[in-house]
């Protein structure tokens, strides 16, 4: 009898292994650093681009805005190069970039900067860092703060009580029977009240700490890896030179 597992089973086992083993891999914590830095980087990029383009486009009519816009585009390509380095160092994602033949003269360089698709993909990528970074940072920071508050519950439960809230059914149900012209509706109705569970013992605090450990190691960190993997693929897509823009030196 064959004992070889199917590809689907092996794939599922690999996913489960990576999920459970997330806390033991150093790459997980590099991913965490990258995700947490998305938000401040995104704020910086967004402000540089918005202020730069707003100023440059507003002054285009007096021609002063043209070099400003070109300068903003040049800064955007430099920031994109920084993003490629961060993706390689922290996410272990290689983003290849081909050499582009040097243009002769300042006008040729500015023209290529403006018409090159990579420039505008870099701008779009930098703006998306702000949008995605805000959402990712909010989710991960909230999970980490909750995990930390749970983990440290045994240290402060005596001074500041830990309270968990949730809807609790009252237990009394009412049978409703409604008659229509051609229908009969039968249902049960009950009410809920907002109840609370106050932790006042060391055993209860230790239980909450265990929940915090599970939330941190088996929810937050695997989610960080999933976010980093998704963003790494997106970085390769946006910061890699498309084939129709690659040019040989010959």
MIGUDREN-792506 format. One record per residue (C-alpha): residue in one letter; z, y, x. Coordinates in steps of 0.05 Angstrom, whole numbers, plus 5000, padded with zeros to 4 digits. Layout:
N
A,Z,Y,X .
...
This chain:
250
X,5000,5000,5000 .
X,4981,5068,5028 .
X,5037,5117,5042 .
X,4992,5176,5058 .
X,5010,5238,5019 .
X,4957,5276,4981 .
X,4935,5345,5008 .
X,4968,5378,4947 .
X,5035,5344,4962 .
X,5031,5362,5036 .
X,5015,5434,5018 .
X,5073,5438,4969 .
X,5119,5407,5021 .
X,5096,5458,5073 .
X,5109,5516,5026 .
X,5178,5488,5008 .
X,5194,5478,5082 .
X,5174,5549,5099 .
X,5214,5576,5041 .
X,5278,5538,5059 .
X,5269,5550,5134 .
X,5257,5625,5128 .
X,5328,5644,5152 .
X,5320,5603,5216 .
X,5255,5634,5240 .
X,5254,5696,5284 .
X,5188,5717,5252 .
X,5226,5728,5187 .
X,5268,5783,5217 .
X,5207,5816,5250 .
X,5175,5815,5181 .
X,5238,5846,5152 .
X,5236,5902,5203 .
X,5163,5915,5188 .
X,5174,5917,5112 .
X,5234,5963,5118 .
X,5194,6011,5162 .
X,5137,6014,5112 .
X,5171,6067,5071 .
X,5187,6119,5125 .
X,5118,6108,5156 .
X,5086,6116,5088 .
X,5122,6181,5075 .
X,5100,6208,5142 .
X,5027,6187,5132 .
X,5024,6214,5061 .
X,5051,6282,5081 .
X,5005,6288,5142 .
X,4944,6271,5100 .
X,4961,6312,5039 .
X,4980,6374,5078 .
X,4921,6367,5126 .
X,4868,6355,5073 .
X,4896,6408,5026 .
X,4896,6460,5081 .
X,4828,6440,5109 .
X,4791,6435,5043 .
X,4822,6501,5020 .
X,4794,6536,5081 .
X,4725,6503,5082 .
X,4695,6564,5049 .
X,4712,6606,5110 .
X,4691,6549,5157 .
X,4760,6545,5188 .
X,4775,6484,5146 .
X,4719,6442,5176 .
X,4753,6430,5243 .
X,4819,6420,5207 .
X,4790,6365,5164 .
X,4757,6333,5225 .
X,4824,6337,5261 .
X,4859,6302,5203 .
X,4807,6247,5204 .
X,4818,6238,5279 .
X,4893,6234,5268 .
X,4881,6182,5214 .
X,4842,6138,5261 .
X,4898,6145,5312 .
X,4950,6125,5261 .
X,4907,6066,5241 .
X,4908,6044,5314 .
X,4984,6048,5312 .
X,4984,6005,5249 .
X,4941,5953,5284 .
X,4992,5950,5341 .
X,5051,5943,5293 .
X,5015,5888,5255 .
X,5003,5850,5320 .
X,5074,5860,5348 .
X,5115,5851,5285 .
X,5072,5810,5237 .
X,5036,5769,5290 .
X,4970,5789,5257 .
X,4911,5804,5302 .
X,4865,5859,5276 .
X,4802,5858,5319 .
X,4765,5922,5333 .
X,4696,5925,5365 .
X,4675,5978,5414 .
X,4631,6034,5388 .
X,4580,6067,5434 .
X,4602,6135,5457 .
X,4566,6193,5424 .
X,4538,6248,5466 .
X,4569,6315,5453 .
X,4623,6341,5407 .
X,4577,6345,5346 .
X,4557,6272,5353 .
X,4630,6249,5357 .
X,4649,6291,5296 .
X,4589,6266,5257 .
X,4606,6193,5271 .
X,4679,6206,5253 .
X,4659,6234,5185 .
X,4606,6184,5165 .
X,4638,6121,5195 .
X,4665,6076,5140 .
X,4724,6056,5184 .
X,4750,6127,5182 .
X,4756,6128,5107 .
X,4783,6057,5104 .
X,4837,6081,5152 .
X,4853,6139,5106 .
X,4857,6093,5045 .
X,4901,6045,5084 .
X,4949,6099,5105 .
X,4956,6124,5033 .
X,4968,6053,5009 .
X,5024,6046,5060 .
X,5062,6099,5022 .
X,5050,6067,4953 .
X,5063,5995,4974 .
X,5119,6014,5022 .
X,5157,6051,4968 .
X,5155,5991,4921 .
X,5169,5939,4975 .
X,5226,5979,5005 .
X,5258,5990,4937 .
X,5256,5916,4920 .
X,5280,5890,4987 .
X,5333,5944,4996 .
X,5361,5930,4927 .
X,5364,5855,4940 .
X,5396,5865,5008 .
X,5448,5913,4980 .
X,5465,5865,4924 .
X,5469,5807,4973 .
X,5515,5847,5019 .
X,5561,5868,4963 .
X,5566,5795,4941 .
X,5577,5769,5012 .
X,5633,5819,5025 .
X,5669,5808,4958 .
X,5727,5769,4991 .
X,5742,5830,5033 .
X,5750,5881,4977 .
X,5761,5843,4912 .
X,5836,5861,4912 .
X,5824,5936,4922 .
X,5761,5944,4880 .
X,5751,5892,4826 .
X,5684,5857,4822 .
X,5657,5857,4751 .
X,5595,5821,4725 .
X,5566,5841,4658 .
X,5522,5803,4611 .
X,5505,5793,4538 .
X,5551,5741,4505 .
X,5536,5714,4435 .
X,5592,5721,4385 .
X,5583,5651,4360 .
X,5575,5664,4286 .
X,5505,5654,4259 .
X,5475,5676,4193 .
X,5421,5638,4157 .
X,5367,5683,4130 .
X,5317,5661,4078 .
X,5262,5709,4059 .
X,5213,5697,4002 .
X,5145,5729,4001 .
X,5088,5723,3952 .
X,5061,5660,3985 .
X,5108,5648,4044 .
X,5178,5625,4057 .
X,5212,5650,4121 .
X,5275,5616,4146 .
X,5313,5640,4208 .
X,5380,5646,4242 .
X,5411,5712,4260 .
X,5468,5727,4308 .
X,5496,5787,4344 .
X,5510,5797,4418 .
X,5563,5836,4452 .
X,5565,5861,4524 .
X,5617,5820,4559 .
X,5645,5822,4629 .
X,5672,5774,4681 .
X,5724,5805,4726 .
X,5737,5771,4793 .
X,5810,5776,4811 .
X,5821,5713,4853 .
X,5800,5692,4922 .
X,5765,5630,4896 .
X,5723,5674,4849 .
X,5707,5722,4906 .
X,5686,5663,4950 .
X,5641,5638,4895 .
X,5608,5706,4891 .
X,5600,5706,4966 .
X,5563,5640,4962 .
X,5517,5670,4910 .
X,5504,5727,4957 .
X,5488,5678,5013 .
X,5438,5643,4968 .
X,5408,5709,4945 .
X,5400,5733,5017 .
X,5374,5670,5051 .
X,5335,5636,4996 .
X,5309,5694,4954 .
X,5307,5758,4995 .
X,5283,5732,5063 .
X,5229,5686,5033 .
X,5206,5745,4991 .
X,5202,5787,5054 .
X,5157,5734,5086 .
X,5112,5732,5025 .
X,5105,5808,5025 .
X,5091,5809,5100 .
X,5039,5754,5093 .
X,5004,5791,5037 .
X,5005,5857,5074 .
X,4981,5825,5138 .
X,4919,5800,5103 .
X,4908,5868,5073 .
X,4914,5901,5141 .
X,4861,5855,5170 .
X,4815,5872,5112 .
X,4824,5947,5117 .
X,4830,5957,5192 .
X,4778,5907,5217 .
X,4708,5933,5230 .
X,4660,5905,5176 .
X,4601,5867,5203 .
X,4551,5920,5182 .
X,4587,5972,5225 .
X,4589,5930,5288 .
X,4542,5953,5342 .
X,4524,5923,5408 .
X,4522,5960,5474 .
X,4451,5938,5488 .
